[in-house]
């Protein structure tokens, strides 16, 4: 028999490493932080916001409006699951204002039909996280995807609405919209800065009326064929001053990219002209600058998407997020079960034929969370000697 002694110093690196991994799993942000919990078919989902400054009056009706944009059952093109998504704040508020303490909140799950997933309890659905969750943890919750379900994004929308209320008084605006569904996209010549009203006028949140009609037809066709379709969400941000973002490993566009790719079904991210820059020359891609009459500077273009060197330039920030088709479809697909046996699967249940319309408010929420974190970071270590300002 051998006896081994493990000292505190031996164990400490393991503890710190595991703590870091856990934080990355369920928490986003460094100063303005959101930690989420809950599963699709559990009793409730919820979150804890830490780092929100004290004295912010929280408009509950505004939060409810944001949740309404994300919730299922809102149109013919979304999952028929019916959830009221009423949020209950548990801590961190006194007489409607933030106290500086952690803000905890919950949203009950009401319309669960766990029996719909009984037949999938030992089957790995193609395109889902079933296979990877099972092999990582040795156990998984098959009811609606459990923790990997997009149901969790309702928590992000609540926290994003709080971050939005923190930043809106600074003159910052953020509008996301559907720019592409399947092969149909808003024509480049029609692209412009859209208002929230234009976005919400479409059932799929495409602000271009002609493109919206064609996109709806694409979704309808996929739905009738027991299939699904993907698309792209564009996001425009105005009012962010020069200097937000932390080089070298805290770049603003890297933080935005990480936030967007944490959203369910997100598979691609590009800022500014993104991949199109690879085919340009420097003389085309550089955003040239000129002196403005008021003593500031003006840019002649915005290929960089409002971020240079990982730091905001003062121009509008713009980026795109690509979403894959909803993986749960009624068509027969080949897969395997937990015993390693090959089987055929025709999935049933309540699912969106396209995730993009409901992803729009989630993209906005994750943007607000990222910007709130960048804003708080910008308030420390700021160089005060520069008198230049950007005129967009």
FENCORVEN-V810429 format. One record per pair of residues at least 12 apart in sequence whose ideal C-beta (glycine too) atoms are under 10 Angstrom apart, sorted by sequence separation. I is the first residue (numbers start at 1). J is the second residue. If there is no record, write none. Layout:
i->{I | I}
j->{J | J}
This chain:
i->{23 | 35 | 36 | 71 | 90 | 91 | 92 | 93 | 122 | 128 | 130 | 133 | 179 | 194 | 195 | 203 | 204 | 219 | 240 | 257 | 273 | 287 | 288 | 289 | 305 | 306 | 307 | 332 | 333 | 335 | 22 | 34 | 35 | 70 | 71 | 72 | 90 | 91 | 92 | 133 | 194 | 202 | 203 | 218 | 256 | 257 | 272 | 286 | 287 | 288 | 302 | 304 | 305 | 306 | 332 | 333 | 34 | 35 | 71 | 89 | 90 | 91 | 128 | 133 | 160 | 193 | 194 | 202 | 204 | 215 | 257 | 286 | 287 | 299 | 301 | 302 | 304 | 305 | 331 | 332 | 333 | 33 | 34 | 35 | 70 | 89 | 90 | 130 | 133 | 179 | 192 | 204 | 254 | 256 | 272 | 286 | 287 | 299 | 302 | 305 | 331 | 332 | 33 | 34 | 67 | 68 | 88 | 89 | 90 | 124 | 129 | 130 | 132 | 191 | 192 | 203 | 215 | 253 | 285 | 287 | 297 | 298 | 299 | 302 | 329 | 330 | 331 | 32 | 33 | 34 | 67 | 68 | 88 | 89 | 125 | 128 | 129 | 177 | 190 | 191 | 253 | 254 | 284 | 286 | 287 | 297 | 298 | 328 | 329 | 330 | 32 | 33 | 34 | 67 | 87 | 88 | 124 | 129 | 130 | 175 | 176 | 177 | 190 | 253 | 285 | 286 | 287 | 296 | 329 | 330 | 31 | 32 | 33 | 66 | 67 | 87 | 88 | 121 | 123 | 129 | 175 | 177 | 190 | 237 | 252 | 253 | 284 | 285 | 287 | 328 | 330 | 27 | 29 | 31 | 32 | 64 | 67 | 86 | 87 | 88 | 121 | 122 | 125 | 128 | 129 | 173 | 175 | 176 | 186 | 190 | 251 | 327 | 328 | 26 | 27 | 29 | 30 | 31 | 32 | 64 | 66 | 86 | 87 | 121 | 128 | 175 | 177 | 178 | 185 | 186 | 187 | 190 | 235 | 287 | 328 | 330 | 26 | 29 | 31 | 63 | 64 | 85 | 86 | 120 | 121 | 173 | 174 | 175 | 177 | 184 | 186 | 328 | 329 | 27 | 64 | 84 | 85 | 119 | 120 | 173 | 175 | 176 | 177 | 181 | 185 | 187 | 280 | 328 | 63 | 83 | 84 | 85 | 86 | 117 | 118 | 120 | 175 | 178 | 186 | 187 | 289 | 327 | 328 | 329 | 83 | 85 | 117 | 118 | 120 | 177 | 181 | 186 | 206 | 235 | 326 | 328 | 63 | 83 | 84 | 117 | 178 | 179 | 180 | 184 | 185 | 186 | 277 | 287 | 326 | 60 | 83 | 84 | 114 | 116 | 117 | 177 | 178 | 179 | 184 | 204 | 207 | 233 | 276 | 277 | 325 | 326 | 81 | 82 | 83 | 114 | 115 | 116 | 117 | 177 | 178 | 179 | 184 | 205 | 273 | 277 | 287 | 325 | 326 | 327 | 60 | 81 | 82 | 83 | 114 | 117 | 176 | 177 | 178 | 179 | 184 | 185 | 186 | 272 | 273 | 274 | 325 | 326 | 81 | 113 | 114 | 177 | 178 | 181 | 184 | 185 | 233 | 272 | 273 | 325 | 326 | 58 | 80 | 81 | 112 | 113 | 177 | 180 | 181 | 183 | 184 | 272 | 273 | 274 | 323 | 324 | 325 | 81 | 112 | 175 | 179 | 182 | 183 | 184 | 272 | 273 | 323 | 60 | 178 | 181 | 182 | 184 | 233 | 271 | 272 | 323 | 58 | 178 | 181 | 184 | 271 | 272 | 322 | 58 | 109 | 180 | 181 | 182 | 183 | 184 | 230 | 270 | 271 | 272 | 321 | 57 | 60 | 71 | 179 | 181 | 182 | 232 | 235 | 271 | 272 | 323 | 56 | 59 | 178 | 181 | 182 | 228 | 230 | 54 | 57 | 58 | 73 | 180 | 181 | 230 | 232 | 321 | 57 | 58 | 72 | 112 | 182 | 321 | 45 | 47 | 49 | 52 | 54 | 56 | 57 | 58 | 67 | 182 | 194 | 323 | 40 | 46 | 56 | 57 | 181 | 321 | 45 | 46 | 48 | 50 | 55 | 56 | 63 | 109 | 194 | 321 | 46 | 48 | 49 | 54 | 55 | 56 | 191 | 193 | 272 | 320 | 44 | 46 | 48 | 54 | 55 | 56 | 107 | 192 | 274 | 319 | 53 | 54 | 55 | 58 | 109 | 184 | 193 | 272 | 273 | 274 | 275 | 321 | 52 | 54 | 182 | 183 | 185 | 186 | 271 | 272 | 274 | 321 | 52 | 53 | 54 | 56 | 107 | 182 | 184 | 185 | 271 | 272 | 52 | 107 | 181 | 182 | 183 | 186 | 270 | 271 | 272 | 319 | 49 | 51 | 52 | 106 | 181 | 182 | 185 | 256 | 270 | 271 | 50 | 52 | 105 | 107 | 180 | 181 | 269 | 270 | 317 | 50 | 51 | 52 | 107 | 180 | 181 | 253 | 256 | 269 | 270 | 50 | 51 | 106 | 179 | 180 | 253 | 268 | 269 | 270 | 49 | 50 | 105 | 178 | 179 | 180 | 253 | 254 | 268 | 269 | 48 | 49 | 50 | 105 | 178 | 179 | 180 | 242 | 252 | 253 | 267 | 268 | 317 | 48 | 49 | 103 | 177 | 178 | 179 | 242 | 252 | 253 | 255 | 266 | 267 | 268 | 47 | 48 | 49 | 103 | 177 | 178 | 179 | 251 | 252 | 253 | 254 | 265 | 266 | 267 | 268 | 47 | 48 | 105 | 176 | 177 | 252 | 253 | 265 | 266 | 267 | 46 | 47 | 176 | 177 | 251 | 252 | 253 | 263 | 265 | 266 | 46 | 47 | 103 | 175 | 176 | 177 | 251 | 252 | 253 | 260 | 264 | 265 | 312 | 45 | 46 | 47 | 175 | 176 | 250 | 251 | 252 | 260 | 261 | 263 | 264 | 265 | 44 | 45 | 46 | 174 | 175 | 176 | 248 | 249 | 250 | 252 | 256 | 260 | 261 | 265 | 44 | 45 | 46 | 174 | 175 | 244 | 245 | 247 | 248 | 257 | 259 | 260 | 264 | 265 | 312 | 43 | 44 | 45 | 81 | 173 | 174 | 175 | 244 | 245 | 247 | 256 | 260 | 264 | 311 | 44 | 45 | 98 | 173 | 174 | 242 | 245 | 246 | 247 | 253 | 257 | 43 | 44 | 172 | 173 | 174 | 245 | 246 | 252 | 256 | 42 | 43 | 44 | 85 | 172 | 173 | 174 | 240 | 242 | 244 | 245 | 253 | 312 | 35 | 37 | 42 | 87 | 98 | 171 | 172 | 173 | 240 | 244 | 245 | 311 | 38 | 41 | 83 | 87 | 98 | 171 | 172 | 237 | 238 | 243 | 244 | 245 | 33 | 34 | 35 | 37 | 38 | 40 | 43 | 85 | 89 | 170 | 171 | 172 | 236 | 237 | 242 | 243 | 244 | 38 | 39 | 42 | 81 | 87 | 92 | 170 | 171 | 236 | 242 | 243 | 244 | 38 | 41 | 79 | 83 | 87 | 168 | 170 | 241 | 242 | 243 | 40 | 41 | 42 | 79 | 85 | 167 | 240 | 241 | 242 | 39 | 41 | 85 | 89 | 167 | 240 | 241 | 242 | 244 | 40 | 87 | 240 | 314 | 41 | 237 | 239 | 240 | 314 | 315 | 41 | 240 | 314 | 315 | 316 | 40 | 238 | 239 | 240 | 313 | 314 | 315 | 72 | 237 | 238 | 239 | 312 | 314 | 72 | 237 | 238 | 313 | 70 | 236 | 237 | 238 | 236 | 237 | 72 | 235 | 236 | 237 | 70 | 71 | 235 | 236 | 70 | 234 | 235 | 306 | 234 | 235 | 70 | 71 | 233 | 234 | 235 | 306 | 67 | 70 | 233 | 234 | 265 | 66 | 69 | 70 | 232 | 233 | 68 | 232 | 233 | 265 | 266 | 67 | 70 | 231 | 232 | 233 | 265 | 302 | 66 | 67 | 231 | 232 | 264 | 265 | 296 | 297 | 299 | 66 | 230 | 231 | 263 | 295 | 296 | 297 | 298 | 299 | 230 | 231 | 266 | 295 | 296 | 297 | 298 | 299 | 63 | 64 | 66 | 67 | 229 | 230 | 231 | 265 | 295 | 296 | 297 | 298 | 63 | 66 | 229 | 230 | 264 | 294 | 296 | 297 | 63 | 65 | 66 | 228 | 229 | 230 | 263 | 266 | 292 | 296 | 63 | 64 | 228 | 229 | 266 | 291 | 292 | 294 | 63 | 66 | 227 | 228 | 264 | 292 | 293 | 42 | 62 | 63 | 160 | 227 | 228 | 260 | 263 | 289 | 292 | 41 | 62 | 228 | 262 | 263 | 266 | 292 | 40 | 41 | 42 | 60 | 63 | 127 | 228 | 289 | 290 | 39 | 41 | 42 | 45 | 59 | 62 | 63 | 227 | 228 | 260 | 263 | 40 | 41 | 58 | 59 | 62 | 156 | 222 | 226 | 227 | 228 | 260 | 263 | 39 | 40 | 41 | 42 | 45 | 58 | 77 | 222 | 225 | 226 | 227 | 259 | 262 | 39 | 40 | 41 | 42 | 47 | 59 | 225 | 226 | 261 | 39 | 40 | 45 | 46 | 49 | 56 | 59 | 62 | 156 | 223 | 225 | 226 | 259 | 260 | 39 | 40 | 42 | 45 | 47 | 48 | 52 | 56 | 58 | 156 | 222 | 223 | 256 | 259 | 260 | 38 | 39 | 40 | 41 | 45 | 46 | 47 | 57 | 58 | 258 | 259 | 38 | 39 | 40 | 42 | 45 | 46 | 47 | 49 | 56 | 153 | 259 | 37 | 39 | 40 | 41 | 45 | 49 | 52 | 56 | 153 | 256 | 259 | 260 | 36 | 38 | 40 | 44 | 47 | 48 | 52 | 152 | 153 | 255 | 256 | 259 | 39 | 40 | 46 | 47 | 152 | 258 | 259 | 38 | 39 | 45 | 49 | 52 | 53 | 56 | 150 | 151 | 257 | 38 | 49 | 52 | 150 | 255 | 256 | 259 | 37 | 47 | 149 | 150 | 255 | 256 | 36 | 38 | 148 | 255 | 36 | 38 | 253 | 36 | 37 | 252 | 255 | 256 | 36 | 145 | 252 | 255 | 35 | 36 | 226 | 26 | 34 | 226 | 252 | 25 | 34 | 36 | 233 | 252 | 255 | 36 | 193 | 228 | 231 | 233 | 250 | 34 | 35 | 228 | 229 | 230 | 231 | 232 | 233 | 250 | 34 | 78 | 193 | 228 | 229 | 230 | 231 | 235 | 252 | 26 | 33 | 34 | 77 | 78 | 227 | 228 | 229 | 230 | 231 | 233 | 234 | 244 | 252 | 32 | 69 | 75 | 76 | 77 | 226 | 228 | 229 | 232 | 233 | 237 | 244 | 246 | 250 | 28 | 34 | 75 | 76 | 77 | 225 | 231 | 233 | 235 | 246 | 34 | 74 | 75 | 223 | 224 | 233 | 234 | 235 | 244 | 245 | 29 | 32 | 69 | 75 | 223 | 233 | 237 | 244 | 28 | 32 | 69 | 222 | 223 | 233 | 235 | 236 | 237 | 240 | 243 | 244 | 246 | 221 | 222 | 235 | 239 | 245 | 246 | 219 | 220 | 237 | 244 | 245 | 29 | 32 | 219 | 220 | 237 | 240 | 241 | 244 | 32 | 129 | 218 | 219 | 240 | 243 | 246 | 69 | 218 | 242 | 219 | 241 | 77 | 127 | 216 | 219 | 240 | 77 | 215 | 243 | 76 | 180 | 243 | 75 | 78 | 179 | 215 | 216 | 77 | 179 | 180 | 181 | 215 | 76 | 77 | 173 | 174 | 176 | 180 | 182 | 243 | 76 | 176 | 242 | 172 | 176 | 178 | 77 | 242 | 76 | 242 | 243 | 241 | 242 | 241 | 204 | 206 | 240 | 205 | 206 | 204 | 205 | 204 | 205 | 239 | 203 | 204 | 205 | 206 | 238 | 202 | 205 | 204 | 205 | 200 | 199 | 200 | 199 | 199 | 196 | 182 | 181 | 182 | 181 | 150 | 178 | 180 | 181 | 179 | 178 | 177 | 178 | 177 | 178 | 145 | 178 | 145 | 176 | 177 | 144 | 176 | 175 | 176 | 176 | 177 | 176 | 177 | 176 | 174 | 175 | 176 | 174 | 176 | 174 | 176 | 175 | 174 | 174 | 172 | 172 | 127 | 130 | 174 | 127 | 129 | 140 | 127 | 128 | 172 | 127 | 128 | 161 | 164 | 167 | 168 | 172 | 126 | 127 | 150 | 160 | 164 | 167 | 170 | 125 | 126 | 127 | 150 | 153 | 160 | 163 | 166 | 125 | 126 | 160 | 161 | 162 | 163 | 164 | 165 | 172 | 125 | 131 | 134 | 157 | 160 | 161 | 163 | 164 | 167 | 130 | 131 | 144 | 150 | 153 | 156 | 157 | 160 | 163 | 164 | 166 | 167 | 170 | 127 | 144 | 153 | 156 | 159 | 160 | 162 | 163 | 166 | 126 | 128 | 131 | 144 | 154 | 156 | 157 | 158 | 159 | 160 | 161 | 162 | 163 | 164 | 165 | 167 | 120 | 125 | 126 | 127 | 130 | 150 | 153 | 154 | 156 | 157 | 160 | 163 | 164 | 167 | 126 | 150 | 153 | 156 | 157 | 159 | 160 | 163 | 166 | 125 | 126 | 152 | 153 | 155 | 156 | 159 | 160 | 162 | 163 | 166 | 124 | 154 | 157 | 160 | 123 | 124 | 150 | 153 | 156 | 160 | 163 | 123 | 124 | 153 | 156 | 159 | 122 | 123 | 124 | 122 | 123 | 30 | 121 | 122 | 120 | 121 | 122 | 123 | 122 | 124 | 126 | 128 | 30 | 123 | 125 | 127 | 122 | 124 | 126 | 123 | 125 | 123 | 30 | 120 | 29 | 119 | 28 | 120 | 119 | 120 | 119 | 120 | 28 | 29 | 117 | 119 | 28 | 116 | 117 | 116 | 117 | 116 | 24 | 28 | 116 | 113 | 113 | 24 | 111 | 79 | 79 | 81 | 82 | 81 | 79 | 80 | 81 | 79 | 80 | 81 | 78 | 79 | 80 | 78 | 79 | 78 | 79 | 77 | 78 | 77 | 78 | 79 | 73 | 76 | 77 | 78 | 72 | 72 | 77 | 78 | 79 | 72 | 77 | 78 | 77 | 75 | 74 | 75 | 74 | 72 | 70 | 71 | 69 | 70 | 69 | 70 | 70 | 71 | 69 | 70 | 69 | 70 | 68 | 69 | 67 | 70 | 66 | 69 | 70 | 65 | 66 | 69 | 66 | 67 | 66 | 66 | 53 | 49 | 52 | 51 | 51 | 53 | 49 | 53 | 52 | 51 | 53 | 34 | 34 | 34 | 32 | 33 | 32 | 28 | 32 | 34 | 32 | 33 | 34 | 29 | 32 | 33 | 28 | 29 | 31 | 32 | 28 | 31 | 32 | 29 | 30 | 31 | 32 | 29 | 30 | 31 | 32 | 28 | 29 | 31 | 32 | 30 | 31 | 29 | 30 | 31 | 31 | 31}
j->{35 | 47 | 48 | 83 | 102 | 103 | 104 | 105 | 134 | 140 | 142 | 145 | 191 | 206 | 207 | 215 | 216 | 231 | 252 | 269 | 285 | 299 | 300 | 301 | 317 | 318 | 319 | 344 | 345 | 347 | 35 | 47 | 48 | 83 | 84 | 85 | 103 | 104 | 105 | 146 | 207 | 215 | 216 | 231 | 269 | 270 | 285 | 299 | 300 | 301 | 315 | 317 | 318 | 319 | 345 | 346 | 48 | 49 | 85 | 103 | 104 | 105 | 142 | 147 | 174 | 207 | 208 | 216 | 218 | 229 | 271 | 300 | 301 | 313 | 315 | 316 | 318 | 319 | 345 | 346 | 347 | 48 | 49 | 50 | 85 | 104 | 105 | 145 | 148 | 194 | 207 | 219 | 269 | 271 | 287 | 301 | 302 | 314 | 317 | 320 | 346 | 347 | 49 | 50 | 83 | 84 | 104 | 105 | 106 | 140 | 145 | 146 | 148 | 207 | 208 | 219 | 231 | 269 | 301 | 303 | 313 | 314 | 315 | 318 | 345 | 346 | 347 | 49 | 50 | 51 | 84 | 85 | 105 | 106 | 142 | 145 | 146 | 194 | 207 | 208 | 270 | 271 | 301 | 303 | 304 | 314 | 315 | 345 | 346 | 347 | 50 | 51 | 52 | 85 | 105 | 106 | 142 | 147 | 148 | 193 | 194 | 195 | 208 | 271 | 303 | 304 | 305 | 314 | 347 | 348 | 50 | 51 | 52 | 85 | 86 | 106 | 107 | 140 | 142 | 148 | 194 | 196 | 209 | 256 | 271 | 272 | 303 | 304 | 306 | 347 | 349 | 47 | 49 | 51 | 52 | 84 | 87 | 106 | 107 | 108 | 141 | 142 | 145 | 148 | 149 | 193 | 195 | 196 | 206 | 210 | 271 | 347 | 348 | 47 | 48 | 50 | 51 | 52 | 53 | 85 | 87 | 107 | 108 | 142 | 149 | 196 | 198 | 199 | 206 | 207 | 208 | 211 | 256 | 308 | 349 | 351 | 48 | 51 | 53 | 85 | 86 | 107 | 108 | 142 | 143 | 195 | 196 | 197 | 199 | 206 | 208 | 350 | 351 | 50 | 87 | 107 | 108 | 142 | 143 | 196 | 198 | 199 | 200 | 204 | 208 | 210 | 303 | 351 | 87 | 107 | 108 | 109 | 110 | 141 | 142 | 144 | 199 | 202 | 210 | 211 | 313 | 351 | 352 | 353 | 108 | 110 | 142 | 143 | 145 | 202 | 206 | 211 | 231 | 260 | 351 | 353 | 89 | 109 | 110 | 143 | 204 | 205 | 206 | 210 | 211 | 212 | 303 | 313 | 352 | 87 | 110 | 111 | 141 | 143 | 144 | 204 | 205 | 206 | 211 | 231 | 234 | 260 | 303 | 304 | 352 | 353 | 109 | 110 | 111 | 142 | 143 | 144 | 145 | 205 | 206 | 207 | 212 | 233 | 301 | 305 | 315 | 353 | 354 | 355 | 89 | 110 | 111 | 112 | 143 | 146 | 205 | 206 | 207 | 208 | 213 | 214 | 215 | 301 | 302 | 303 | 354 | 355 | 111 | 143 | 144 | 207 | 208 | 211 | 214 | 215 | 263 | 302 | 303 | 355 | 356 | 89 | 111 | 112 | 143 | 144 | 208 | 211 | 212 | 214 | 215 | 303 | 304 | 305 | 354 | 355 | 356 | 113 | 144 | 207 | 211 | 214 | 215 | 216 | 304 | 305 | 355 | 93 | 211 | 214 | 215 | 217 | 266 | 304 | 305 | 356 | 92 | 212 | 215 | 218 | 305 | 306 | 356 | 93 | 144 | 215 | 216 | 217 | 218 | 219 | 265 | 305 | 306 | 307 | 356 | 93 | 96 | 107 | 215 | 217 | 218 | 268 | 271 | 307 | 308 | 359 | 93 | 96 | 215 | 218 | 219 | 265 | 267 | 92 | 95 | 96 | 111 | 218 | 219 | 268 | 270 | 359 | 96 | 97 | 111 | 151 | 221 | 360 | 85 | 87 | 89 | 92 | 94 | 96 | 97 | 98 | 107 | 222 | 234 | 363 | 81 | 87 | 97 | 98 | 222 | 362 | 87 | 88 | 90 | 92 | 97 | 98 | 105 | 151 | 236 | 363 | 89 | 91 | 92 | 97 | 98 | 99 | 234 | 236 | 315 | 363 | 88 | 90 | 92 | 98 | 99 | 100 | 151 | 236 | 318 | 363 | 98 | 99 | 100 | 103 | 154 | 229 | 238 | 317 | 318 | 319 | 320 | 366 | 98 | 100 | 228 | 229 | 231 | 232 | 317 | 318 | 320 | 367 | 99 | 100 | 101 | 103 | 154 | 229 | 231 | 232 | 318 | 319 | 100 | 155 | 229 | 230 | 231 | 234 | 318 | 319 | 320 | 367 | 98 | 100 | 101 | 155 | 230 | 231 | 234 | 305 | 319 | 320 | 100 | 102 | 155 | 157 | 230 | 231 | 319 | 320 | 367 | 101 | 102 | 103 | 158 | 231 | 232 | 304 | 307 | 320 | 321 | 102 | 103 | 158 | 231 | 232 | 305 | 320 | 321 | 322 | 102 | 103 | 158 | 231 | 232 | 233 | 306 | 307 | 321 | 322 | 102 | 103 | 104 | 159 | 232 | 233 | 234 | 296 | 306 | 307 | 321 | 322 | 371 | 103 | 104 | 158 | 232 | 233 | 234 | 297 | 307 | 308 | 310 | 321 | 322 | 323 | 103 | 104 | 105 | 159 | 233 | 234 | 235 | 307 | 308 | 309 | 310 | 321 | 322 | 323 | 324 | 104 | 105 | 162 | 233 | 234 | 309 | 310 | 322 | 323 | 324 | 104 | 105 | 234 | 235 | 309 | 310 | 311 | 321 | 323 | 324 | 105 | 106 | 162 | 234 | 235 | 236 | 310 | 311 | 312 | 319 | 323 | 324 | 371 | 105 | 106 | 107 | 235 | 236 | 310 | 311 | 312 | 320 | 321 | 323 | 324 | 325 | 105 | 106 | 107 | 235 | 236 | 237 | 309 | 310 | 311 | 313 | 317 | 321 | 322 | 326 | 106 | 107 | 108 | 236 | 237 | 306 | 307 | 309 | 310 | 319 | 321 | 322 | 326 | 327 | 374 | 106 | 107 | 108 | 144 | 236 | 237 | 238 | 307 | 308 | 310 | 319 | 323 | 327 | 374 | 108 | 109 | 162 | 237 | 238 | 306 | 309 | 310 | 311 | 317 | 321 | 108 | 109 | 237 | 238 | 239 | 310 | 311 | 317 | 321 | 108 | 109 | 110 | 151 | 238 | 239 | 240 | 306 | 308 | 310 | 311 | 319 | 378 | 102 | 104 | 109 | 154 | 165 | 238 | 239 | 240 | 307 | 311 | 312 | 378 | 106 | 109 | 151 | 155 | 166 | 239 | 240 | 305 | 306 | 311 | 312 | 313 | 102 | 103 | 104 | 106 | 107 | 109 | 112 | 154 | 158 | 239 | 240 | 241 | 305 | 306 | 311 | 312 | 313 | 108 | 109 | 112 | 151 | 157 | 162 | 240 | 241 | 306 | 312 | 313 | 314 | 109 | 112 | 150 | 154 | 158 | 239 | 241 | 312 | 313 | 314 | 112 | 113 | 114 | 151 | 157 | 239 | 312 | 313 | 314 | 112 | 114 | 158 | 162 | 240 | 313 | 314 | 315 | 317 | 114 | 161 | 314 | 388 | 116 | 312 | 314 | 315 | 389 | 390 | 117 | 316 | 390 | 391 | 392 | 117 | 315 | 316 | 317 | 390 | 391 | 392 | 150 | 315 | 316 | 317 | 390 | 392 | 151 | 316 | 317 | 392 | 150 | 316 | 317 | 318 | 317 | 318 | 154 | 317 | 318 | 319 | 153 | 154 | 318 | 319 | 154 | 318 | 319 | 390 | 319 | 320 | 156 | 157 | 319 | 320 | 321 | 392 | 154 | 157 | 320 | 321 | 352 | 154 | 157 | 158 | 320 | 321 | 157 | 321 | 322 | 354 | 355 | 157 | 160 | 321 | 322 | 323 | 355 | 392 | 157 | 158 | 322 | 323 | 355 | 356 | 387 | 388 | 390 | 158 | 322 | 323 | 355 | 387 | 388 | 389 | 390 | 391 | 323 | 324 | 359 | 388 | 389 | 390 | 391 | 392 | 157 | 158 | 160 | 161 | 323 | 324 | 325 | 359 | 389 | 390 | 391 | 392 | 158 | 161 | 324 | 325 | 359 | 389 | 391 | 392 | 159 | 161 | 162 | 324 | 325 | 326 | 359 | 362 | 388 | 392 | 160 | 161 | 325 | 326 | 363 | 388 | 389 | 391 | 161 | 164 | 325 | 326 | 362 | 390 | 391 | 141 | 161 | 162 | 259 | 326 | 327 | 359 | 362 | 388 | 391 | 141 | 162 | 328 | 362 | 363 | 366 | 392 | 141 | 142 | 143 | 161 | 164 | 228 | 329 | 390 | 391 | 141 | 143 | 144 | 147 | 161 | 164 | 165 | 329 | 330 | 362 | 365 | 143 | 144 | 161 | 162 | 165 | 259 | 325 | 329 | 330 | 331 | 363 | 366 | 143 | 144 | 145 | 146 | 149 | 162 | 181 | 326 | 329 | 330 | 331 | 363 | 366 | 144 | 145 | 146 | 147 | 152 | 164 | 330 | 331 | 366 | 145 | 146 | 151 | 152 | 155 | 162 | 165 | 168 | 262 | 329 | 331 | 332 | 365 | 366 | 146 | 147 | 149 | 152 | 154 | 155 | 159 | 163 | 165 | 263 | 329 | 330 | 363 | 366 | 367 | 146 | 147 | 148 | 149 | 153 | 154 | 155 | 165 | 166 | 366 | 367 | 147 | 148 | 149 | 151 | 154 | 155 | 156 | 158 | 165 | 262 | 368 | 147 | 149 | 150 | 151 | 155 | 159 | 162 | 166 | 263 | 366 | 369 | 370 | 147 | 149 | 151 | 155 | 158 | 159 | 163 | 263 | 264 | 366 | 367 | 370 | 151 | 152 | 158 | 159 | 264 | 370 | 371 | 151 | 152 | 158 | 162 | 165 | 166 | 169 | 263 | 264 | 370 | 152 | 163 | 166 | 264 | 369 | 370 | 373 | 152 | 162 | 264 | 265 | 370 | 371 | 152 | 154 | 264 | 371 | 153 | 155 | 370 | 154 | 155 | 370 | 373 | 374 | 155 | 264 | 371 | 374 | 155 | 156 | 346 | 147 | 155 | 347 | 373 | 147 | 156 | 158 | 355 | 374 | 377 | 159 | 316 | 351 | 354 | 356 | 373 | 158 | 159 | 352 | 353 | 354 | 355 | 356 | 357 | 374 | 159 | 203 | 318 | 353 | 354 | 355 | 356 | 360 | 377 | 152 | 159 | 160 | 203 | 204 | 353 | 354 | 355 | 356 | 357 | 359 | 360 | 370 | 378 | 159 | 196 | 202 | 203 | 204 | 353 | 355 | 356 | 359 | 360 | 364 | 371 | 373 | 377 | 156 | 162 | 203 | 204 | 205 | 353 | 359 | 361 | 363 | 374 | 163 | 203 | 204 | 352 | 353 | 362 | 363 | 364 | 373 | 374 | 159 | 162 | 199 | 205 | 353 | 363 | 367 | 374 | 159 | 163 | 200 | 353 | 354 | 364 | 366 | 367 | 368 | 371 | 374 | 375 | 377 | 353 | 354 | 367 | 371 | 377 | 378 | 352 | 353 | 370 | 377 | 378 | 163 | 166 | 353 | 354 | 371 | 374 | 375 | 378 | 167 | 264 | 353 | 354 | 375 | 378 | 381 | 205 | 354 | 378 | 356 | 378 | 215 | 265 | 354 | 357 | 378 | 216 | 354 | 382 | 216 | 320 | 383 | 216 | 219 | 320 | 356 | 357 | 219 | 321 | 322 | 323 | 357 | 219 | 220 | 316 | 317 | 319 | 323 | 325 | 386 | 220 | 320 | 386 | 317 | 321 | 323 | 223 | 388 | 223 | 389 | 390 | 389 | 390 | 390 | 354 | 356 | 390 | 356 | 357 | 356 | 357 | 357 | 358 | 392 | 357 | 358 | 359 | 360 | 392 | 357 | 360 | 360 | 361 | 360 | 360 | 361 | 361 | 364 | 364 | 354 | 354 | 356 | 356 | 326 | 354 | 356 | 357 | 356 | 356 | 356 | 357 | 357 | 359 | 327 | 360 | 328 | 359 | 360 | 328 | 360 | 360 | 361 | 362 | 363 | 363 | 364 | 364 | 363 | 364 | 365 | 364 | 366 | 365 | 367 | 367 | 367 | 368 | 367 | 368 | 324 | 327 | 371 | 325 | 327 | 338 | 326 | 327 | 371 | 327 | 328 | 361 | 364 | 367 | 368 | 372 | 327 | 328 | 351 | 361 | 365 | 368 | 371 | 327 | 328 | 329 | 352 | 355 | 362 | 365 | 368 | 328 | 329 | 363 | 364 | 365 | 366 | 367 | 368 | 375 | 329 | 335 | 338 | 361 | 364 | 365 | 367 | 368 | 371 | 335 | 336 | 349 | 355 | 358 | 361 | 362 | 365 | 368 | 369 | 371 | 372 | 375 | 333 | 350 | 359 | 362 | 365 | 366 | 368 | 369 | 372 | 333 | 335 | 338 | 351 | 361 | 363 | 364 | 365 | 366 | 367 | 368 | 369 | 370 | 371 | 372 | 374 | 328 | 333 | 334 | 335 | 338 | 358 | 361 | 362 | 364 | 365 | 368 | 371 | 372 | 375 | 335 | 359 | 362 | 365 | 366 | 368 | 369 | 372 | 375 | 335 | 336 | 362 | 363 | 365 | 366 | 369 | 370 | 372 | 373 | 376 | 335 | 365 | 368 | 371 | 335 | 336 | 362 | 365 | 368 | 372 | 375 | 336 | 337 | 366 | 369 | 372 | 336 | 337 | 338 | 337 | 338 | 246 | 337 | 338 | 337 | 338 | 339 | 341 | 341 | 343 | 345 | 347 | 250 | 343 | 345 | 347 | 343 | 345 | 347 | 345 | 347 | 347 | 255 | 345 | 255 | 345 | 255 | 347 | 347 | 348 | 348 | 349 | 258 | 259 | 347 | 349 | 259 | 347 | 348 | 348 | 349 | 349 | 258 | 262 | 350 | 349 | 350 | 262 | 350 | 326 | 328 | 349 | 350 | 350 | 349 | 350 | 351 | 350 | 351 | 352 | 350 | 351 | 352 | 351 | 352 | 352 | 353 | 352 | 353 | 353 | 354 | 355 | 350 | 353 | 354 | 355 | 350 | 351 | 356 | 357 | 358 | 352 | 357 | 358 | 358 | 357 | 357 | 358 | 358 | 358 | 357 | 358 | 357 | 358 | 358 | 359 | 360 | 361 | 360 | 361 | 361 | 362 | 361 | 362 | 361 | 364 | 361 | 364 | 365 | 361 | 362 | 365 | 364 | 365 | 365 | 368 | 372 | 369 | 372 | 372 | 373 | 375 | 372 | 376 | 376 | 376 | 379 | 365 | 366 | 369 | 368 | 369 | 369 | 366 | 370 | 372 | 371 | 372 | 373 | 369 | 372 | 373 | 369 | 370 | 372 | 373 | 370 | 373 | 374 | 372 | 373 | 374 | 375 | 373 | 374 | 375 | 376 | 373 | 374 | 376 | 377 | 376 | 377 | 376 | 377 | 378 | 379 | 380}
